[in-house]
Amino acid sequence: MDFEFSQEDQAFREEVRAFLSENVTPDMREAVRKTTTVFADKELAMRWQAILVEKGWAVPAWPVEHGGTGWSVTQKYIWGEECARASAPGLIPLGLRMLAPVIFKYGTEDQKNYYLPRMLSGEHYWCQGYSEPGSGSDLSSLKTAAVKDGDDYIVNGTKIWTTHAQFADHIFCLVRTDTSGRPQAGITFLLIPMDTPGITVEPIITIAGDHEVNQVFFDDVRVPQANRVGPENEGWNVAKYLLEFERGGGGAAVRLKESLKELRNIASSELANGEPLIEDAGFRNRISELEIRTSALEFAELASLARMSRGESPGTASSLAKNTSVEIDQGILTLKLEAVQHYAMPHANKISLDGHNEPWPGPDHAETVTPRYLNVRAASIYGGSKEVQKNIIAKAVLGL
Ligand SMILES: Cc1cc2nc3c(=O)[nH]c(=O)nc-3n(C[C@H](O)[C@H](O)[C@H](O)COP(=O)(O)OP(=O)(O)OC[C@H]3O[C@@H](n4cnc5c(N)ncnc54)[C@H](O)[C@@H]3O)c2cc1C
């Protein structure tokens, strides 16, 4: 295992740093600072995507002939680290990082030629229609039905927790096309334009006061069979392949390190008993504990990178990394919440949701703490819940 960066990697880092310092503008950084949700704001993400597309750096993981960068695994890590350090906006992963690999592997030539360029240009904005009421962890029990009618399917049912469905013009969907065998054996993967008659989107407002997720209803929605990815009734394999990319993001430690720096800054400017909070040994210890866990996570991620650069898959390391990074993230936000004390009480998102326009009463660093603290609770649920990851670790790592 070699954790040293080569001279070429150092030169690459300088190039990335120069690009980011020129292109991440102060207003973008401010918008990132104010983001309280899992994904960046749509406008911001699309603006950043256009800049990266022009540079040729929007989709590092894609094959080079389709717009990928051909970067090594280490270069991709450096890119992630520098983006976090520069507070660059995140790109929305639903199309670019999750659906694209599926189209590359299972899509027809027509599907590749039609969907991939539009995804890259930002003309198409995707959402993910997997979960249903009653079918989340136990996804293969899903019931949204697609029945053949001539060259089409007629889709009826509902999807829930659909992130950014209110913005999306396309949804990739798991539907049931057979009920006769094992639940996994009767699932099909469909691509559906959101403006198809019969689709309605209802908002779900989260405890954090955000409109991030939705429920989507399908009422006799006609979808051409040409929009199917992979064979009928074999969508479960396609669905699982996509989940590898949803869960295997990696690079969480670089973002957590930035959040820890912010926590130290907050603790330095907030007072406890007349002294800066950072002088309190008990509070400092709790920060240090999170810093140590973050360092351990970073080395685990680097070890995973080293394995991937030798062509091995991250395997169960991604389940361990997911649970650990979520626990650290939640731990950091708990300390931020404690540090800002009574300024955690006015909840900016909720206030604006209720139609108030009062100015924020506290320091800038406190404004996003409560909505982020609340939003990050969901991280132990989406992308495979904490308990489900523990089941994977128990079976695959501990052999239980
Ligand atoms: C913010 C947010 C965004 C989301 N975005 C999307 C999206 O864009 N598209 C989409 O399709 N879905 C999305 N989801 C849905 C998400 O994938 C599901 O919520 C998740 O899979 C859990 O399913 P569930 O909510 O039905 O809970 P359940 O599966 O009912 O789980 C309830 C509880 O039981 C536990 N549990 C379940 N099974 C087991 C088991 N075998 N052993 C031990 N414990 C178990 C779980 O860990 C959990 O604590 C999103 C969810 C959230 C919170």
Ligand as a Chemical Component Dictionary entry (heavy atoms), coordinates in Angstrom:
data_LIG
# 
_chem_comp.id                   LIG 
_chem_comp.type                 NON-POLYMER 
_chem_comp.pdbx_formal_charge   0 
_chem_comp.three_letter_code    LIG 
# 
loop_
_chem_comp_atom.comp_id 
_chem_comp_atom.atom_id 
_chem_comp_atom.alt_atom_id 
_chem_comp_atom.type_symbol 
_chem_comp_atom.charge 
_chem_comp_atom.model_Cartn_x 
_chem_comp_atom.model_Cartn_y 
_chem_comp_atom.model_Cartn_z 
_chem_comp_atom.pdbx_ordinal 
LIG C1  C1  C 0 -33.848 11.914 2.026  1  
LIG C2  C2  C 0 -34.180 10.668 1.268  2  
LIG C3  C3  C 0 -34.032 10.648 -0.100 3  
LIG C4  C4  C 0 -34.385 9.506  -0.828 4  
LIG N1  N1  N 0 -34.304 9.537  -2.200 5  
LIG C5  C5  C 0 -34.761 8.468  -2.900 6  
LIG C6  C6  C 0 -34.836 8.537  -4.324 7  
LIG O1  O1  O 0 -34.475 9.551  -4.961 8  
LIG N2  N2  N 0 -35.332 7.473  -4.988 9  
LIG C7  C7  C 0 -35.726 6.330  -4.337 10 
LIG O2  O2  O 0 -36.141 5.395  -5.017 11 
LIG N3  N3  N 0 -35.669 6.237  -2.983 12 
LIG C8  C8  C 0 -35.209 7.292  -2.259 13 
LIG N4  N4  N 0 -35.161 7.220  -0.875 14 
LIG C9  C9  C 0 -35.713 6.038  -0.221 15 
LIG C10 C10 C 0 -34.685 5.190  0.506  16 
LIG O3  O3  O 0 -33.948 4.423  -0.395 17 
LIG C11 C11 C 0 -35.479 4.316  1.488  18 
LIG O4  O4  O 0 -36.045 5.180  2.453  19 
LIG C12 C12 C 0 -34.613 3.288  2.154  20 
LIG O5  O5  O 0 -34.263 2.288  1.242  21 
LIG C13 C13 C 0 -35.323 2.643  3.366  22 
LIG O6  O6  O 0 -36.570 2.165  2.990  23 
LIG P1  P1  P 0 -37.899 2.527  3.817  24 
LIG O7  O7  O 0 -37.955 4.017  3.969  25 
LIG O8  O8  O 0 -39.048 1.855  3.136  26 
LIG O9  O9  O 0 -37.683 1.938  5.248  27 
LIG P2  P2  P 0 -37.802 0.389  5.656  28 
LIG O10 O10 O 0 -37.118 -0.461 4.654  29 
LIG O11 O11 O 0 -39.238 0.103  5.962  30 
LIG O12 O12 O 0 -36.960 0.369  6.989  31 
LIG C14 C14 C 0 -37.502 0.823  8.248  32 
LIG C15 C15 C 0 -36.490 0.514  9.323  33 
LIG O13 O13 O 0 -36.283 -0.906 9.407  34 
LIG C16 C16 C 0 -34.906 -1.239 9.231  35 
LIG N5  N5  N 0 -34.773 -2.483 8.483  36 
LIG C17 C17 C 0 -35.353 -2.787 7.288  37 
LIG N6  N6  N 0 -34.982 -4.026 6.882  38 
LIG C18 C18 C 0 -34.143 -4.513 7.830  39 
LIG C19 C19 C 0 -33.427 -5.740 7.985  40 
LIG N7  N7  N 0 -33.483 -6.699 7.069  41 
LIG N8  N8  N 0 -32.654 -5.891 9.099  42 
LIG C20 C20 C 0 -32.563 -4.907 10.035 43 
LIG N9  N9  N 0 -33.239 -3.731 9.952  44 
LIG C21 C21 C 0 -34.008 -3.532 8.858  45 
LIG C22 C22 C 0 -34.302 -0.076 8.456  46 
LIG O14 O14 O 0 -32.921 0.051  8.667  47 
LIG C23 C23 C 0 -35.086 1.105  9.026  48 
LIG O15 O15 O 0 -34.511 1.533  10.230 49 
LIG C24 C24 C 0 -34.808 8.339  -0.143 50 
LIG C25 C25 C 0 -34.915 8.360  1.252  51 
LIG C26 C26 C 0 -34.612 9.501  1.963  52 
LIG C27 C27 C 0 -34.764 9.492  3.461  53 
# 
loop_
_chem_comp_bond.comp_id 
_chem_comp_bond.atom_id_1 
_chem_comp_bond.atom_id_2 
_chem_comp_bond.value_order 
_chem_comp_bond.pdbx_ordinal 
LIG C1  C2  SING 1  
LIG C2  C3  SING 2  
LIG C2  C26 DOUB 3  
LIG C3  C4  DOUB 4  
LIG C4  N1  SING 5  
LIG C4  C24 SING 6  
LIG N1  C5  DOUB 7  
LIG C5  C6  SING 8  
LIG C5  C8  SING 9  
LIG C6  O1  DOUB 10 
LIG C6  N2  SING 11 
LIG N2  C7  SING 12 
LIG C7  O2  DOUB 13 
LIG C7  N3  SING 14 
LIG N3  C8  DOUB 15 
LIG C8  N4  SING 16 
LIG N4  C9  SING 17 
LIG N4  C24 SING 18 
LIG C9  C10 SING 19 
LIG C10 O3  SING 20 
LIG C10 C11 SING 21 
LIG C11 O4  SING 22 
LIG C11 C12 SING 23 
LIG C12 O5  SING 24 
LIG C12 C13 SING 25 
LIG C13 O6  SING 26 
LIG O6  P1  SING 27 
LIG P1  O7  DOUB 28 
LIG P1  O8  SING 29 
LIG P1  O9  SING 30 
LIG O9  P2  SING 31 
LIG P2  O10 DOUB 32 
LIG P2  O11 SING 33 
LIG P2  O12 SING 34 
LIG O12 C14 SING 35 
LIG C14 C15 SING 36 
LIG C15 O13 SING 37 
LIG C15 C23 SING 38 
LIG O13 C16 SING 39 
LIG C16 N5  SING 40 
LIG C16 C22 SING 41 
LIG N5  C17 SING 42 
LIG N5  C21 SING 43 
LIG C17 N6  DOUB 44 
LIG N6  C18 SING 45 
LIG C18 C19 SING 46 
LIG C18 C21 DOUB 47 
LIG C19 N7  SING 48 
LIG C19 N8  DOUB 49 
LIG N8  C20 SING 50 
LIG C20 N9  DOUB 51 
LIG N9  C21 SING 52 
LIG C22 O14 SING 53 
LIG C22 C23 SING 54 
LIG C23 O15 SING 55 
LIG C24 C25 DOUB 56 
LIG C25 C26 SING 57 
LIG C26 C27 SING 58 
# 
